[in-house]
Amino acid sequence: MSIGMKLGIYSIAGAAAGGDSESSTTWFGGRGLWFGGEIGHQDPTLIIDYITISTTGDATDFGDLTVARANGAACSNGSRGVYGGGANVYTQKDVIDYITIATTGDATDFGDLSINNINLGACSDGTKGLWAGGQLSSGYPNLSNVIEYVTIATTGNTTDFGDLTVARIWNTGCSDGTKGLFGGGYSDWDDWVRTNTIDYVTVATTGDATDFGDLSVARAVAGACSNETRGLWGGGHLNYSTGQDVIDYITMATTGNATDFGDLINDNGYNGACSDGTKGVWGGGWEYPVRVDVIQYVTIATTGNATDFGDLTDGRIAPSSTSGN
């Protein structure tokens, strides 16, 4: 039985990072995007939405994915957004799509992951895009510890990067342009065993992940975003129906455990998060039993609770988010 069949819904994985406008890195931007998701039971969507992060308001339709799916993972190099993996109903996919973030329109095929994979995390340093963990299609539950990557500027299939410290599904990723971090997830799906582990890699150099520290609450499907200083994980789920509103943060330059930042508006997992380096923004998700359309934000430099930003074009579980210009 697949994870999607057990849960009856899809999941989010992976979110992208942010940075400030003075930075020379290119792994963020002022336009936030949400790819796919599930708008009804066993009803994945093709929709890509976008917002201008500096200006609150509702999302606008950007275009469509090549295949309707949920629970993939997205990242960017600032100009190109890539979305990999996911599932169409119960059919896992290895597809990687890409879009040019400045120009609305439909996605184009980029290449393939090494295997059909869902519930994985993603991040980028502006050159490489990484996908980590997930559930592979070859057997249940078959949790993965694999990290693989592409060069975002050049279309093609992924290459092996290394391994996570813990095989898991529904981890989520962020980056400061140097480190790539993957936090949380389920390390045993059958018994809802959650992990609080945060791993990190140096994105420019292939190799296995190293332990960074722990989230304050062990949970899965917490949307992650960042700037060049802080990484944030917001929301998440403890099991099928029990959500969390907790936002944690870490300081990217220094390994260690996460600290409480504030709370989301709702107990919300399976959301997608992105950043322009000033605001961290979460959109969509699952506040059991409702598919959420709410977009909410925080100011990353200042701890505190989230504020309403606007709405996605549809309520959905498991969109994946990234940003660029």
VEXDREN-2710 file (C-alpha; in Angstrom, 1 decimal):
% VEXDREN-2710
k/r/px/py/pz
1/MET/0.0/0.0/0.0
2/SER/1.4/3.4/-0.9
3/ILE/1.6/6.3/1.5
4/GLY/-0.9/8.2/-0.5
5/MET/-3.3/5.3/-0.2
6/LYS/-2.8/5.0/3.5
7/LEU/-3.3/8.7/4.1
8/GLY/-5.9/9.4/1.5
9/ILE/-4.2/12.7/0.7
10/TYR/-0.9/14.0/-0.7
11/SER/1.9/15.7/1.1
12/ILE/4.2/18.6/0.6
13/ALA/7.9/18.3/0.5
14/GLY/10.6/20.6/0.0
15/ALA/10.6/24.3/-0.1
16/ALA/13.0/26.9/-1.3
17/ALA/15.1/29.5/0.3
18/GLY/15.3/33.3/0.3
19/GLY/17.9/36.0/0.4
20/ASP/18.3/39.8/0.5
21/SER/18.3/42.1/-2.5
22/GLU/21.9/43.1/-2.0
23/SER/23.1/39.5/-2.2
24/SER/25.2/38.1/-5.1
25/THR/23.6/34.7/-4.7
26/THR/20.7/33.7/-6.9
27/TRP/18.7/31.1/-5.1
28/PHE/15.8/33.3/-4.2
29/GLY/13.7/36.2/-5.5
30/GLY/10.7/38.5/-5.2
31/ARG/8.2/36.3/-6.9
32/GLY/6.9/33.4/-4.9
33/LEU/5.4/30.3/-6.7
34/TRP/3.4/27.3/-5.6
35/PHE/3.5/24.1/-7.8
36/GLY/0.7/21.6/-7.9
37/GLY/-1.0/20.0/-4.9
38/GLU/-4.2/18.2/-4.2
39/ILE/-7.4/20.3/-4.5
40/GLY/-9.7/17.4/-3.7
41/HIS/-9.5/13.8/-2.6
42/GLN/-7.4/12.0/-5.2
43/ASP/-7.6/15.2/-7.3
44/PRO/-4.1/16.6/-8.0
45/THR/-3.8/19.9/-9.9
46/LEU/-1.6/21.2/-12.7
47/ILE/-1.8/24.7/-11.3
48/ILE/1.2/27.0/-10.7
49/ASP/0.3/30.1/-8.7
50/TYR/2.4/33.2/-8.0
51/ILE/2.6/36.2/-5.8
52/THR/4.8/39.3/-5.4
53/ILE/6.2/38.7/-1.9
54/SER/6.8/42.3/-1.1
55/THR/3.1/43.1/-1.7
56/THR/0.3/41.3/0.2
57/GLY/-2.6/40.0/-1.9
58/ASP/-4.1/36.9/-3.5
59/ALA/-2.1/34.6/-5.8
60/THR/-2.5/34.7/-9.6
61/ASP/-2.4/31.8/-12.0
62/PHE/1.1/31.4/-13.6
63/GLY/0.6/28.4/-15.8
64/ASP/0.4/24.6/-15.6
65/LEU/2.8/21.7/-14.8
66/THR/3.4/19.0/-17.5
67/VAL/1.7/16.5/-15.2
68/ALA/-0.8/17.1/-12.5
69/ARG/0.7/16.0/-9.2
70/ALA/1.3/16.7/-5.5
71/ASN/4.0/16.0/-3.0
72/GLY/7.0/16.9/-5.2
73/ALA/9.6/19.4/-4.2
74/ALA/10.7/22.7/-5.7
75/CYS/13.8/25.0/-5.7
76/SER/15.3/27.7/-8.0
77/ASN/18.4/29.4/-9.2
78/GLY/16.7/32.8/-9.0
79/SER/15.6/32.8/-12.6
80/ARG/14.5/29.2/-13.3
81/GLY/12.2/27.2/-10.9
82/VAL/12.4/23.4/-11.0
83/TYR/9.8/21.0/-9.5
84/GLY/10.7/17.3/-9.1
85/GLY/8.9/14.1/-8.2
86/GLY/5.4/13.9/-6.8
87/ALA/2.4/11.7/-7.5
88/ASN/-0.6/11.7/-9.8
89/VAL/-3.3/10.0/-7.7
90/TYR/-1.2/6.9/-6.6
91/THR/1.3/6.9/-9.5
92/GLN/4.7/8.2/-8.3
93/LYS/6.6/10.3/-10.8
94/ASP/10.3/10.9/-11.6
95/VAL/9.5/14.0/-13.7
96/ILE/11.3/17.3/-13.2
97/ASP/9.6/20.3/-14.7
98/TYR/10.9/23.8/-15.0
99/ILE/9.6/27.3/-15.6
100/THR/11.2/30.7/-16.2
101/ILE/10.1/32.6/-13.2
102/ALA/9.9/36.1/-14.8
103/THR/7.6/34.9/-17.6
104/THR/4.2/33.4/-16.9
105/GLY/3.4/30.2/-18.8
106/ASP/3.4/26.4/-18.7
107/ALA/6.2/24.3/-17.4
108/THR/8.6/22.4/-19.6
109/ASP/10.2/19.0/-19.1
110/PHE/13.7/19.4/-17.5
111/GLY/14.7/15.7/-17.0
112/ASP/14.2/13.0/-14.4
113/LEU/15.0/12.0/-10.9
114/SER/16.9/8.8/-10.5
115/ILE/13.7/7.0/-9.5
116/ASN/10.0/7.7/-9.0
117/ASN/9.8/9.6/-5.7
118/ILE/7.3/11.4/-3.5
119/ASN/7.4/13.2/-0.2
120/LEU/10.9/14.5/-0.6
121/GLY/12.7/17.8/0.3
122/ALA/14.5/20.3/-2.0
123/CYS/16.9/23.3/-1.8
124/SER/19.4/25.1/-3.9
125/ASP/22.6/27.3/-3.7
126/GLY/21.7/29.0/-7.0
127/THR/23.7/26.5/-9.1
128/LYS/22.8/23.1/-7.9
129/GLY/19.2/22.0/-7.1
130/LEU/19.1/19.1/-4.5
131/TRP/16.3/16.6/-3.7
132/ALA/16.6/14.5/-0.6
133/GLY/14.7/11.7/1.1
134/GLY/11.2/10.6/0.1
135/GLN/9.4/7.4/-0.6
136/LEU/10.6/5.4/-3.6
137/SER/8.1/3.6/-5.8
138/SER/9.8/0.2/-5.5
139/GLY/8.0/-1.2/-2.5
140/TYR/6.2/0.1/0.6
141/PRO/7.2/2.1/2.5
142/ASN/10.8/2.1/1.1
143/LEU/12.0/5.4/2.7
144/SER/14.9/7.0/1.1
145/ASN/18.1/8.6/2.4
146/VAL/19.4/9.5/-1.1
147/ILE/20.3/13.1/-2.0
148/GLU/20.5/13.8/-5.8
149/TYR/21.1/17.0/-7.7
150/VAL/20.9/18.8/-11.0
151/THR/22.7/21.9/-12.4
152/ILE/19.6/24.1/-12.7
153/ALA/20.9/26.1/-15.7
154/THR/21.2/23.0/-17.8
155/THR/18.4/20.5/-18.4
156/GLY/19.0/16.8/-17.7
157/ASN/18.7/14.0/-15.2
158/THR/19.8/14.0/-11.6
159/THR/23.2/12.8/-10.3
160/ASP/23.9/11.2/-7.0
161/PHE/25.0/13.7/-4.3
162/GLY/25.2/11.6/-1.1
163/ASP/23.0/10.5/1.7
164/LEU/21.0/11.9/4.6
165/THR/21.8/10.8/8.1
166/VAL/18.3/9.3/8.5
167/ALA/16.1/7.9/5.7
168/ARG/12.8/9.7/5.9
169/ILE/9.7/11.0/4.1
170/TRP/8.2/14.5/4.3
171/ASN/11.4/16.3/5.3
172/THR/11.6/19.9/3.9
173/GLY/14.6/21.9/2.8
174/CYS/16.1/25.4/2.8
175/SER/19.4/27.0/2.1
176/ASP/21.5/30.1/2.8
177/GLY/23.2/29.8/-0.6
178/THR/26.0/27.7/0.9
179/LYS/24.5/25.2/3.2
180/GLY/21.5/23.1/2.3
181/LEU/19.4/21.9/5.3
182/PHE/16.8/19.2/5.5
183/GLY/14.6/19.1/8.6
184/GLY/12.0/16.8/10.1
185/GLY/10.0/14.1/8.5
186/TYR/8.8/10.5/9.3
187/SER/11.5/8.0/9.8
188/ASP/9.0/5.2/10.3
189/TRP/5.7/5.7/8.5
190/ASP/3.7/2.8/9.8
191/ASP/4.0/4.0/13.5
192/TRP/4.0/7.7/12.7
193/VAL/7.6/7.9/14.1
194/ARG/8.6/11.5/13.6
195/THR/12.2/12.9/13.6
196/ASN/13.4/16.3/14.7
197/THR/16.7/15.9/12.9
198/ILE/18.1/18.7/10.8
199/ASP/20.8/17.6/8.4
200/TYR/23.1/19.8/6.4
201/VAL/25.3/19.6/3.3
202/THR/27.6/22.1/1.6
203/VAL/25.8/22.3/-1.7
204/ALA/28.8/23.1/-3.8
205/THR/30.5/19.9/-2.7
206/THR/28.9/16.4/-3.1
207/GLY/29.0/14.1/0.0
208/ASP/26.9/12.8/2.8
209/ALA/24.9/15.0/5.1
210/THR/26.0/15.9/8.7
211/ASP/23.8/16.5/11.7
212/PHE/23.1/20.2/12.3
213/GLY/20.8/20.0/15.3
214/ASP/17.1/19.4/16.1
215/LEU/13.8/21.1/15.6
216/SER/11.9/22.0/18.7
217/VAL/9.1/19.6/17.9
218/ALA/9.6/16.4/15.9
219/ARG/7.2/16.7/13.0
220/ALA/6.7/16.2/9.3
221/VAL/5.6/18.3/6.4
222/ALA/6.6/21.7/7.9
223/GLY/7.2/24.3/5.2
224/ALA/10.7/25.6/5.2
225/CYS/12.2/28.8/3.9
226/SER/15.2/31.0/4.7
227/ASN/17.4/33.9/4.0
228/GLU/21.2/34.1/4.2
229/THR/21.1/34.2/8.0
230/ARG/18.1/32.2/9.3
231/GLY/16.2/29.1/8.3
232/LEU/12.6/28.6/9.3
233/TRP/10.3/25.6/9.6
234/GLY/6.6/26.4/10.0
235/GLY/3.7/24.2/10.9
236/GLY/3.7/20.4/10.2
237/HIS/1.9/17.3/11.3
238/LEU/2.3/14.8/14.1
239/ASN/0.1/12.3/12.4
240/TYR/-2.8/12.2/9.9
241/SER/-5.0/14.7/11.6
242/THR/-2.9/16.5/14.3
243/GLY/-1.3/19.7/13.0
244/GLN/1.1/22.1/14.5
245/ASP/1.3/25.9/14.3
246/VAL/4.9/26.1/15.6
247/ILE/7.5/28.1/13.7
248/ASP/11.1/27.3/14.5
249/TYR/14.3/29.0/13.4
250/ILE/18.0/28.3/13.2
251/THR/21.0/30.5/12.5
252/MET/22.6/29.0/9.3
253/ALA/26.2/29.8/10.2
254/THR/26.1/28.0/13.5
255/THR/25.1/24.4/14.0
256/GLY/22.7/23.8/16.9
257/ASN/19.1/23.2/17.8
258/ALA/16.1/25.3/16.6
259/THR/14.5/28.1/18.7
260/ASP/10.9/29.1/18.8
261/PHE/10.1/31.9/16.4
262/GLY/6.3/32.2/16.8
263/ASP/3.2/30.6/15.4
264/LEU/1.3/30.2/12.1
265/ILE/-2.3/31.4/11.9
266/ASN/-3.5/27.8/12.0
267/ASP/-2.4/24.2/12.8
268/ASN/-1.2/23.6/9.3
269/GLY/1.0/21.0/7.7
270/TYR/1.5/20.0/4.0
271/ASN/2.1/23.7/3.1
272/GLY/4.7/25.2/0.8
273/ALA/7.0/28.0/1.9
274/CYS/9.3/30.5/0.2
275/SER/11.1/33.8/0.9
276/ASP/12.3/37.0/-0.7
277/GLY/14.9/37.3/2.1
278/THR/12.7/39.7/4.1
279/LYS/9.4/37.9/4.4
280/GLY/9.0/34.2/4.9
281/VAL/5.7/33.1/3.3
282/TRP/3.6/29.9/3.7
283/GLY/0.8/28.9/1.4
284/GLY/-1.8/26.1/1.3
285/GLY/-1.8/23.0/3.5
286/TRP/-4.0/20.8/5.5
287/GLU/-5.8/21.9/8.7
288/TYR/-7.7/18.7/9.2
289/PRO/-10.1/18.2/7.4
290/VAL/-9.8/21.4/5.4
291/ARG/-7.6/22.0/2.4
292/VAL/-6.2/25.4/3.1
293/ASP/-5.9/28.4/0.6
294/VAL/-4.4/30.8/3.1
295/ILE/-1.1/32.5/2.4
296/GLN/0.6/33.9/5.6
297/TYR/3.9/35.5/6.3
298/VAL/6.5/36.6/8.9
299/THR/9.4/39.0/8.8
300/ILE/12.4/36.7/9.1
301/ALA/14.7/39.0/11.0
302/THR/12.1/39.6/13.7
303/THR/10.5/36.7/15.7
304/GLY/6.7/36.7/16.0
305/ASN/3.5/35.2/14.8
306/ALA/2.4/35.0/11.2
307/THR/0.1/37.5/9.5
308/ASP/-2.4/37.0/6.7
309/PHE/-1.0/37.7/3.3
310/GLY/-3.9/36.6/0.9
311/ASP/-5.1/33.4/-0.7
312/LEU/-4.0/30.8/-3.3
313/THR/-6.3/30.4/-6.3
314/ASP/-7.5/27.1/-4.7
315/GLY/-7.3/25.4/-1.3
316/ARG/-4.8/22.6/-1.6
317/ILE/-2.7/20.1/0.2
318/ALA/0.9/19.6/-0.7
319/PRO/1.9/22.4/-3.1
320/SER/5.7/23.0/-3.2
321/SER/7.0/26.5/-3.2
322/THR/10.1/28.4/-4.4
323/SER/11.0/32.0/-5.3
324/GLY/12.9/33.9/-7.9
325/ASN/12.7/36.9/-10.2
END
